[in-house]
């Protein structure tokens, strides 16, 4: 199944979701599931329905903040306020790039939305295009792995019936420090003590677009309000579960989109917003459908158990080596596929430590797949938004941050117990 998936995705250039579905169907036929194959495929396709609803609603929210000029105005305000202080501006721009990925679980969403907004600012501040692309690619990956929505962690936890609760601390520990260090590593050596030019800070040539004074008419609080409403609705249901009902993430994101429409600097068409958002989310949703089919058949035929037994039989050092190599390389085809196919067996192999910290560490390793050629989704799209003709220049500059991320993921798995006690007491 794994070989057929890789051949279909890499050699035949089939869409990732279709390649997963084809591998699942072939595995079911060869594994003796022919009489019930259709049922397994249908059940598997709906295995991550809740995650798909979250992604679709989150994409609508991101698109609403973009169409209402909330995101452009927010980024422009940060540049105007901190343009002369690169030590502060660089992490803030990284956070802006991360925001869509944090609520959609997709690095592509970050690159193509806020990444495209931040790209001209980074270039205008003196970064060469390849370095700006590396900045955007790494921030997008950290956004994909940061809470509240980390799809690889959801897939890994779902494979062992681990609820997606309590992961905020481990995920923040594994992403925010790396995002901070990466922003400084890529930006400060080039910028030195210089800030952005006045033209960039003001939204001039090479700077951020501005809606004809809309950013000035709409106060800064309006740009932050939709995000604050979403954060508040997420937090209150968890802080006071007996008092405040849990609305569910899809409804929370739709409420946030409504707030963006009400307070934004520009009105937009709801139908157009929904169509554009869902169209952008369809590739990710198709992957989740395929992942569900693959895991359903992989489990029913005994494949998952076979992998787990093989991993448990390995020496400890070999297990870490397999994680360090296998998860990122398999993620070259699909980070989500790596999380579900390999992440779940690795979590089972390391049961007994703090499972939440282990899941967060494994998700870091799987997320690096978006930098692995030949697909390298984050690198390819980041090169496009900065106008870099070859994505190899972008990938070359991500090597050191990627290595730091790899070491951080392995450290979280190796010391999951002590880190869990530090975070949870």
Secondary structure as UniProt FT lines:
FT   HELIX           2..6
FT   HELIX           7..11
FT   HELIX           16..30
FT   TURN            31..32
FT   HELIX           34..36
FT   HELIX           37..45
FT   TURN            46..48
FT   HELIX           49..67
FT   TURN            68..69
FT   HELIX           70..82
FT   TURN            83..84
FT   HELIX           86..104
FT   HELIX           107..110
FT   HELIX           111..115
FT   HELIX           116..124
FT   TURN            125..126
FT   HELIX           129..145
FT   HELIX           151..158
FT   TURN            159..161
FT   HELIX           168..191
FT   TURN            192..193
FT   HELIX           198..201
FT   TURN            202..203
FT   TURN            205..206
FT   TURN            212..213
FT   HELIX           214..217
FT   HELIX           220..239
FT   TURN            240..243
FT   HELIX           249..263
FT   HELIX           270..300
FT   TURN            301..302
FT   HELIX           303..313
FT   HELIX           316..322
FT   HELIX           323..327
FT   HELIX           328..331
FT   TURN            332..333
FT   HELIX           335..338
FT   HELIX           339..343
FT   HELIX           344..349
FT   TURN            350..352
FT   HELIX           355..367
FT   HELIX           368..371
FT   TURN            373..375
FT   HELIX           377..386
FT   HELIX           391..397
FT   HELIX           399..414
FT   HELIX           416..424
//
